[in-house]
Amino acid sequence: MEFKDYYKVLGVAPDADEKAIKTAYRKLARQYHPDVSDEQGAEERFKEISEAYEVLKSAEKRSEYDQLREYTSSGSFQPPPDWQGGAQQHNSGEFQGGFSDFFESVFGQAQHGSRQGFSRQHFAERGEDIEFKLAVFLEEAFRGESRTIQYEVPYFDEQGLLSSQSKTLKVKIPSGVTDGERIRLKGQGAPGIGDAPAGDLYLVIQLARHPLYSVEGRDLSISVPLAPWEAVLGANVTVPTLEGAIRLTIPPDSQTGKKLKIKGRGLGREGARGDLYACLSVVVPASADAKCQELWQQLREHAGFDPRSGWGV
């Protein structure tokens, strides 16, 4: 019988990876499918393409086929005398007929029988999933809002060529989403082939940089500037949060870098909210008049404080 070079059938190299094999199959199958092709011999070509893909998509079948391919790759074919192969061991999960004598001699008869004629169900293949990075403002992520997005989806045209088309969709951003979170929108990915369903669209949330808050997971941080006397004496200051301003008590003798935890004022959904951290920062006035300079001098002399006393120099 004739040896079938499945790599040549799909037009891929023997070391092609799974993605390249799948792409080649989709292109050729769409081109020669009897429902869309008027070419002479399209049905037989489609069956040949399907058989090649049936073998090369399976790591186990492909490994056995590669062993035989080394034995002989052209002319007549006869399995080696000691060939164990996959006869009567391999069941086809998708392809339903039209298997060649070569296929049956290597892998045995398929589960559905080898003379049933090709099935169009085999050509039906679920569309690809698409990942879309969606930049959102922190306030949008916190409240949850609707946005209209536009993205590209791949598809095969009537000539079987891979192309793309633009798709517009209004999406709802769930409240409390966090940076890097993936949101699945079922059936909004690339269209399926044949009667197969479309793939899914995954929105990957990317929080835009905020002028006030920094984000770490579900927690937020905000820098709270303090006058020197507020840090020393303590104070009540107004701090903005995503839910409105609050009054925060600054304890006496607070240092720059001290963090005060404001529970439940971060990101996340109800029952799993993060926290807001107020990071204190002492700020010295940019300029001072003569009276202020005099008071600062008196404070230095009276306090007797050396912030570098622990340096040991």
N, C-alpha and C positions, 0 to 999 in steps of 0.2 A: 504493500500500500504506500501511498505518497506521504512523506513526512511533512508536517505542517509547522511552519515557522511562525508561531504566534506573535513574536515581536515584530516581524515584518508585516503581519496582518494589521496590527495596530499602528505601525510606523514609529515604533519607539526603540531605543537602544536596549540591549540585554541587561544593562545595569540601571535602567529607568526605575525611579522610585514609585511608590504607590500613587502619589498625586499625579505624576506624569502619565501613568497608565490610565488612570481614571479620566483625566482630561482628554486623552486621545480617544478613548472609548466613547465618551459623550459626544465628541465632535463627529466621529464617524457614524455612530448609531443614529444621530439626528439627521445626518446627511442621507443615509441609505434606508431609513425606516420606510416600509411600504406605504404608510399613510401620507408621507410627504414627498417621496421621491418618485419621479417618473422615469428614472434611468433603467435601461434594460439590465436585468440581472440583479436589481437592487435587493430583492428578497433573499437571494442566495448570499449576496455580499453581507447583508445584515446578519444572517445566521452565522456566517464565518466570523464576523466581528464579535458577535455575542459569545461564540464558543471560545475565542481567544481571550476575551475578558474573563470568562468563567474560570479559566485556568490561571491567568496571571494575577488576578485580584486575590487569590488564595495563596497564602504563604506556603502551605503544605503542598498544594498541587503544583505551584510554581517551582518549588524545590525539586520535586520528582521530575518535572518536565525538563528542568535545566540539566539534570543528570543524563537524561536521554538525549538531550540536544548535543551534549559533548560526544555522545556515542556516534550519532549521525545527524547531520543537519541538512542534507539534500538527497535527492534521488529517492529510491525505494526505502521503505522502513520496515524493520522487523525487530520487535523488542529483543534484547539480549536473552540468551537462554536462561540465565539465572535471575532475570528481572522479576522482582516481587511486586513492585509498583503499588498502585492503589486499586487494582481490579476488585470490584465488588465492595470496596471500602468507602468510596467517596459518594456522597449524595449531593445532588445539586439543590441548593436552596432557592434558586431563582430561575435559572435557564430551564425551559421545559420542552426540549425536543430538538430534532434536527442535528443531533450529535453525529460527527463524522466517524467512520470506521477507525480512523487514527485515534480519536478521543476515546472511543470505547475500548480499544486495545490497550490503552495506557491506564485509563481510570475506571474502566468497567461501565456498565450501563447505569444511566442516571436513575434516580428515584422515580421519576415520572415516566420512565420508558424512553427509548431512543428513537421512536418512529411516530411521535405524536404531532410533528410539525411545530415550528417555532411559536412561541407565545408572545403576544404584544405586552403581556403583563411584565415580562422581563425588562422591557424598555422603560417602564415607569420607574422613575427614580426621584427621591425626595430632593427638593431644592437645597442649595447651600445655605448655611447660617451666615449671617452678616453681623459684624461688630462695628458699632458706630460710637465714636467718642463724642460725648455731649458735654460741652462746657456750660456750667450753670453758676449763677451767683449764689453766695451763701444764703442770702435771704430767700431765694427761690427753693433751694434745697430744704430749708427749714420749714417753709410754709407749704410747699408743694404747689406747682403751677403747671398750666398747659403751655406747650411750646409746639410750633410747627417746624419740622425738620425736613431736609431734602438730602437724599442719599442715592448712591448708585447701586443697582442690582445687576448681576451678570445673568445672561440668558443666551440661548442658542437661536439664531435666526433661521429663516426658512431654508437657507443654504447649509445649515449645520455649522455655521461659523460662530465663535464665541463673541458676543457683543455685550453692551451694557445699556441700561436705560435708567433715566432719572425717576425717582419716586418721591412723592411728597406725602407726609403723614403728620397728623396732629397727635402729639403724645402727652400723656399726663405724667408729670414728675411726682412720685409719691413723696409726701412730707416726711422729713427726717432722714433722707438718703445721705450717705456719707461718700467721701472721696474714694473712687475706685470701685464702687458698688456696681454690679451688673444687673440690669433689669431686662427680663425676657418678654418680648412681644411676639406671641405665637403667630406663625403664618405670615409674618411681615418681611421675611427674608427673600431670597431668590426664588423665582417660580420653579415648581417641580417639572419634571419631564414626563410626558404622558399623563396618566391619571394620578400620579403621585402628588402629595401635598407640597406646599411651599415650605421653605426653611423658616427659621426664626430670626428675628432681629434682636440683637443684644445691645442695649444702651449702656455704655460705660461712663459713669458719672465722673467728670473732672471739675473740681471746684476751682473757680477763678480766684486769683489772689485778692484778698480783702484789705482795705486800708487800715482797719482796726484790729481784726482778729487773725490769729494764726490757728491752724487746724492740725490736730493730731488724732486720727481716728474719729471718735465721737466727741472728744474734748476740744474746747476752745480756750485760747489764752488771749488776754488783752493787757496792754501796758497801761498802768495807772500812774501818771506823773503826780508827784507830791512836792510841795514846798518844804524846805528844811524844817520849819517849825511844825508843819503837819506831821512829818515823820517822827519828830521828837515828842511832841505833845499829844499826838493822836488827833483824829478828826473824823467827821462824817462827810463822805464825798459821794457825788452822783456818778454812777457807772452805767454806760449804755450796754444793753443786752439785746439779743434778737427778739425778745418779747417786750421791750420797753425798758426805760431807765429804772434803776433801783438805787437805794441808799446803802452804802457800804461803810462799815465802821473800821477805821484804821487804828490799830492798837498803838499806844505810846512806844517810843523807842524802836520804831520799825526801820529796817535796813533796806537799801536797794537790793532787789533780787528776791525779796521775801514774796511768797505766793500765798494768796488767800483763796480758798476753795469756795466757790458758789455752786452748791449742789443742784443738779438737774437743769442747768441752764445751757447745756451744750446741744449737740446734734443727736439724732436718733429718734426712734418711734416711742410712743408712750409705753412706759414700763421699762424702757432700755435707753433712757436718755443719758448722754454724757454730762460732764460738768464744765463750768466756766472757771478759769483760773485768772485772778487779778494779780498781775506781776507788778510789784511796787517799784517805782523809779524816782529817786530824789533828784529834783531839778533845782539848780542854783540860779537866781535871777541873773539875766545877762548883763545888767548894769545896776549901779547903786549910786544914789546921791551922797553928799557929804555926811548927812545925818545917819544914813544906813551904814556907811563905811565906819563911822564912829561906833555904832552899836555892834557891828561885826567884830571890831577891834576889842571892845569890852568883853564880848562873849569869848573870844580866843584867850584873853588873859584870865578870865574868871574860870573857864571850863578846865584849862590845863590838860587838854585832850590831845594825844598824839596817835593818829590812826596807823602809824608805821612802827609802833613800839615793838611789835613782835618780829621785826625783820632781823634783829640782832646785829645791826651795823652801827 
